Every structure is written in C-alpha cells, then in structure tokens.
Amino acid sequence: HIDPVVSGLEHPWGMAFLPDGRVLVSERVGRLRLIGPGWRLRAEPVAGLPEINPGGQGGLLDVAVHPRFDEQPWVYIAYVAGANTALEQTA
C-alpha cells in the first residue's frame, strides 16, 4: 500500500531533512524544492542554484545538509553542470 504525501514534483531524486522538520527535495530537471509543515510543497523552487544540465543522465541529483546544520547552514548538492560541450562539438 502506497500513500503519497506530496504531489507536484517532477522526477524527485534526493531528500534531506532539515532540523526544523522541513524537507529539501531535488528534482532531476534542475530544481530544489522545499516541503514545509503538513507536507505542503512550496510553490517556488529554492533560488541560487548553479547552472544544471538535466540532459541525458544529468540533472540535479542528491541533496544533503551539513551534520551540524544549526551551526553551519550549508546544503550540499550533487549535479551535472552546464552544457555538455563534448557532445555538442562531436554532433
């Protein structure tokens, strides 16, 4: 039995739980989303991410928060950067 808790995500990939109970979710298409209390998806994606290439096997992949996020509010992301220039040159 599966009970969805959030809708409106496009190819969700990674999740990281913040100390205050909110959840960061990466979408492979290149967006980082924030889920708040009551599992409500914030309408606007998190701003300030680098250029992400969602093509092929790329995109925004995993997300993690610093182990002492309260002291060091850092969020780490794994992603494929920019355009794939090697493929563009050989195509």
N, CA and C of each residue as an Amber inpcrd file, in Angstrom:
protein
   273
   0.8460000  -1.1710000   0.0000000   0.0000000   0.0000000   0.0000000
   0.8940000   1.2370000   0.0000000   0.6340000   2.1510000  -0.9100000
   1.4220000   3.3880000  -1.0200000   0.5010000   4.5730000  -0.7710000
   0.9350000   5.4710000   0.1080000   0.2020000   6.7020000   0.3850000
   1.0780000   7.8920000   0.0030000   0.7800000   8.5570000  -1.1120000
   1.5620000   9.7420000  -1.4770000   1.4260000  10.8310000  -0.4110000
   2.5290000  11.5110000  -0.1290000   2.4850000  12.5960000   0.8520000
   2.6320000  13.9680000   0.2010000   3.1770000  14.0030000  -1.0190000
   3.3820000  15.2620000  -1.7410000   3.1230000  15.0160000  -3.2170000
   2.4570000  15.9570000  -3.8600000   2.3020000  15.8910000  -5.3160000
   2.8640000  17.1800000  -5.9080000   3.0790000  17.1720000  -7.2160000
   3.5770000  18.3610000  -7.8890000   5.0720000  18.3670000  -8.1130000
   5.7530000  17.2670000  -7.8190000   7.1920000  17.1790000  -8.0670000
   7.4300000  16.5160000  -9.4180000   8.5000000  16.9490000 -10.0940000
   8.8590000  16.3690000 -11.3880000  10.1570000  15.5870000 -11.2460000
  10.0590000  14.2920000 -11.2880000  11.1840000  13.3700000 -11.1540000
  12.0160000  13.6570000  -9.8900000  11.3880000  13.5350000  -8.7130000
  12.1430000  13.7440000  -7.4630000  13.2610000  12.7180000  -7.3530000
  14.4010000  13.1580000  -6.7950000  15.5710000  12.2860000  -6.7820000
  16.1200000  12.1040000  -5.3690000  16.5040000  13.1890000  -4.7100000
  17.1010000  13.0790000  -3.3870000  16.3080000  13.8710000  -2.3570000
  16.4750000  13.4980000  -1.0860000  15.7890000  14.1970000   0.0050000
  16.7680000  14.4540000   1.1400000  16.5790000  15.5890000   1.8100000
  17.3600000  15.9070000   3.0060000  16.4250000  16.5700000   4.0060000
  16.4410000  16.0760000   5.2290000  15.5740000  16.5990000   6.2750000
  16.2960000  17.6890000   7.0580000  15.6530000  18.8480000   7.1730000
  16.2040000  19.9640000   7.9390000  15.8220000  19.7920000   9.4100000
  16.6100000  20.3720000  10.3310000  16.3250000  20.2080000  11.7550000
  14.9300000  20.6910000  12.1730000  14.3610000  21.6400000  11.4540000
  13.0470000  22.1610000  11.8350000  11.8840000  21.3430000  11.2740000
  12.1920000  20.2230000  10.6130000  11.1530000  19.3480000  10.0930000
  10.8450000  19.5420000   8.6180000  11.3250000  20.6290000   8.0190000
  11.1150000  20.8070000   6.5820000  12.0030000  19.8280000   5.8190000
  11.6570000  19.6100000   4.5500000  12.3940000  18.6490000   3.7260000
  12.8060000  19.3240000   2.4230000  14.0640000  19.1490000   2.0410000
  14.5540000  19.5770000   0.7330000  14.4700000  18.3820000  -0.2020000
  13.9490000  18.5920000  -1.4080000  13.8460000  17.5240000  -2.4010000
  14.4650000  18.0180000  -3.7020000  15.3950000  17.2430000  -4.2420000
  15.9700000  17.5900000  -5.5450000  15.1040000  16.9740000  -6.6360000
  14.9260000  17.7380000  -7.7060000  14.2480000  17.2380000  -8.8940000
  15.2960000  17.1440000  -9.9960000  15.3440000  16.0130000 -10.6720000
  16.3700000  15.8190000 -11.7030000  16.3590000  16.8970000 -12.7610000
  15.2220000  17.5360000 -12.9820000  15.1370000  18.5740000 -14.0110000
  15.9240000  19.8300000 -13.6420000  16.4290000  19.9100000 -12.3950000
  17.2870000  21.0240000 -12.0100000  16.7170000  21.9480000 -10.9560000
  15.6680000  21.5190000 -10.2800000  15.0760000  22.3630000  -9.2270000
  15.2710000  21.7220000  -7.8690000  15.4700000  22.5840000  -6.8700000
  15.4930000  22.1600000  -5.4720000  14.2210000  22.6780000  -4.8390000
  13.4260000  21.8000000  -4.2510000  12.1220000  22.1700000  -3.7160000
  12.1230000  22.0400000  -2.2040000  11.2740000  22.8180000  -1.5620000
  11.1470000  22.8180000  -0.1090000   9.7440000  22.3730000   0.2650000
   9.6730000  21.3930000   1.1400000   8.3940000  20.9080000   1.6490000
   8.2970000  21.3320000   3.1010000   7.2240000  22.0360000   3.4140000
   7.0430000  22.5860000   4.7520000   6.1170000  21.7590000   5.6170000
   5.6720000  22.3440000   6.7130000   4.7730000  21.6510000   7.6400000
   3.5260000  21.1380000   6.9250000   3.0400000  19.9930000   7.3630000
   1.8630000  19.4040000   6.7430000   2.1350000  18.8480000   5.3640000
   3.4040000  18.6430000   5.0230000   3.8260000  18.1410000   3.7190000
   3.3270000  19.0310000   2.5890000   3.3930000  20.3390000   2.8070000
   2.9880000  21.3000000   1.7710000   4.2040000  21.7070000   0.9520000
   4.0910000  21.5420000  -0.3550000   5.1660000  21.8960000  -1.2710000
   5.1490000  23.3960000  -1.5180000   6.2690000  24.0560000  -1.2420000
   6.3800000  25.4850000  -1.5170000   6.3040000  25.6980000  -3.0270000
   5.5370000  26.6970000  -3.4460000   5.2830000  26.9180000  -4.8840000
   6.5580000  27.2150000  -5.6610000   7.4230000  28.0560000  -5.1280000
   8.6370000  28.4550000  -5.8390000   9.8110000  27.5700000  -5.4420000
  10.6210000  27.1280000  -6.4270000  11.8310000  26.3780000  -6.0980000
  12.8210000  27.2480000  -5.3150000  13.7410000  26.6040000  -4.6320000
  14.8070000  27.2970000  -3.9180000  15.6770000  28.0160000  -4.9460000
  15.9850000  29.2750000  -4.6970000  16.7860000  30.0880000  -5.6200000
  18.2800000  29.9180000  -5.3350000  19.0990000  30.2990000  -6.3210000
  20.5410000  30.3860000  -6.1230000  21.3300000  29.1590000  -6.5200000
  20.7220000  28.2110000  -7.2100000  21.4680000  27.0390000  -7.6380000
  22.3300000  27.3840000  -8.8520000  23.4260000  26.6360000  -9.0560000
  24.2530000  26.8620000 -10.2430000  23.5290000  26.3650000 -11.4920000
  24.1230000  26.6160000 -12.6630000  23.5580000  26.1080000 -13.9090000
  23.6350000  24.5800000 -13.8950000  22.5190000  23.9390000 -14.1400000
  22.4320000  22.4800000 -14.0770000  22.0030000  21.9560000 -15.4370000
  22.6820000  20.9060000 -15.9070000  22.3520000  20.2790000 -17.1800000
  21.4980000  19.0450000 -16.9190000  20.1910000  19.1170000 -17.2020000
  19.3280000  17.9750000 -16.9290000  19.2950000  16.9280000 -18.0440000
  20.0680000  17.1200000 -19.1110000  20.0170000  16.2130000 -20.2490000
  20.6420000  14.8580000 -19.9700000  20.1990000  13.8630000 -20.7180000
  20.7620000  12.5170000 -20.6170000  20.6830000  11.9740000 -19.2060000
  21.8350000  11.6250000 -18.6550000  21.8870000  11.1020000 -17.2920000
  22.2300000  12.1970000 -16.2930000  22.1090000  13.4540000 -16.7150000
  22.4660000  14.5810000 -15.8640000  21.3260000  15.0470000 -15.0000000
  21.4940000  16.2480000 -14.4810000  20.4660000  16.8770000 -13.6740000
  20.9100000  17.1410000 -12.2620000  19.9550000  17.5660000 -11.4460000
  20.1880000  17.7510000 -10.0180000  19.9310000  16.4110000  -9.3650000
  20.9270000  15.8760000  -8.7220000  20.8260000  14.5230000  -8.1960000
  20.6000000  14.5600000  -6.6880000  21.6210000  14.3590000  -5.9040000
  21.3990000  14.2400000  -4.4680000  21.4900000  15.5750000  -3.7500000
  20.9500000  15.6200000  -2.5530000  20.9950000  16.7940000  -1.6890000
  21.2630000  16.3110000  -0.2670000  22.0800000  17.0550000   0.4590000
  22.3900000  16.7260000   1.8520000  22.5970000  18.0250000   2.6190000
  22.3620000  17.9780000   3.9170000  22.6160000  19.1440000   4.7590000
  23.8030000  18.8360000   5.6700000  24.4950000  19.8900000   6.0660000
  25.6370000  19.7520000   6.9750000  25.1760000  19.0410000   8.2460000
  25.9980000  18.1410000   8.7970000  25.5890000  17.4120000  10.0040000
  25.2620000  18.3240000  11.1950000  25.8810000  19.4940000  11.2420000
  25.5730000  20.4810000  12.2980000  24.9370000  21.6990000  11.6350000
  23.8450000  21.4640000  10.9310000  23.1860000  22.4940000  10.1260000
  22.8390000  23.7310000  10.9450000  22.4870000  23.5660000  12.2090000
  22.1660000  24.7250000  13.0500000  23.3580000  25.6680000  13.1930000
  24.5740000  25.1070000  13.2150000  25.7880000  25.9160000  13.3410000
  26.3490000  26.3010000  11.9670000  26.2550000  25.4010000  11.0230000
  26.7750000  25.5940000   9.6630000  25.6270000  25.3350000   8.6810000
  24.8480000  26.3330000   8.3540000  23.6760000  26.1070000   7.4880000
  24.0520000  25.9130000   6.0150000  24.7560000  24.8300000   5.7590000
  25.2120000  24.5220000   4.4100000  24.3650000  23.3980000   3.8320000
  24.0590000  23.5340000   2.5480000  23.3560000  22.4910000   1.8080000
  24.2840000  22.0520000   0.6840000  24.4870000  20.7600000   0.5700000
  25.3600000  20.1940000  -0.4560000  24.4860000  19.5540000  -1.5320000
  24.8440000  19.7910000  -2.7990000  24.0990000  19.1790000  -3.8960000
  25.0670000  18.4750000  -4.8400000  24.5950000  17.3930000  -5.4420000
  25.3270000  16.6980000  -6.4950000  24.5650000  16.9370000  -7.7840000
  25.2650000  17.4120000  -8.8090000  24.5880000  17.7740000 -10.0520000
  25.5540000  17.6940000 -11.2280000  24.9930000  17.6930000 -12.4150000
  25.7740000  17.7940000 -13.6440000  25.7160000  19.2480000 -14.0840000
  26.8910000  19.8450000 -14.2570000  26.9770000  21.2850000 -14.5250000
  26.8820000  21.6060000 -16.0020000  26.3000000  22.7680000 -16.2850000
  26.3150000  23.3910000 -17.6070000  25.9610000  22.4820000 -18.7670000
  26.2840000  22.9510000 -19.9540000  26.0130000  22.1910000 -21.1780000
  27.0820000  21.1370000 -21.3760000  26.7170000  20.0620000 -22.0380000
  27.6720000  19.0050000 -22.3440000  28.3870000  19.3800000 -23.6390000
  29.4640000  20.1570000 -23.5340000  30.1430000  20.6960000 -24.7140000
  30.8170000  19.6040000 -25.5390000  31.2450000  18.5140000 -24.9280000
  31.8830000  17.4280000 -25.6720000  30.9000000  16.8510000 -26.6820000
  29.6640000  16.6450000 -26.2760000  28.6550000  16.1100000 -27.1950000
  28.2990000  17.1380000 -28.2670000  28.2340000  18.3940000 -27.8890000
  27.8910000  19.4420000 -28.8680000  28.9560000  19.5610000 -29.9390000
  30.2290000  19.3720000 -29.5800000  31.3140000  19.5010000 -30.5590000
  31.3550000  18.3340000 -31.5240000  30.9480000  17.1360000 -31.0790000
  31.0380000  15.9630000 -31.9530000  29.7550000  15.7270000 -32.7290000
  28.6820000  16.3920000 -32.3600000  27.3860000  16.1530000 -33.0290000
  27.3270000  16.8230000 -34.3680000
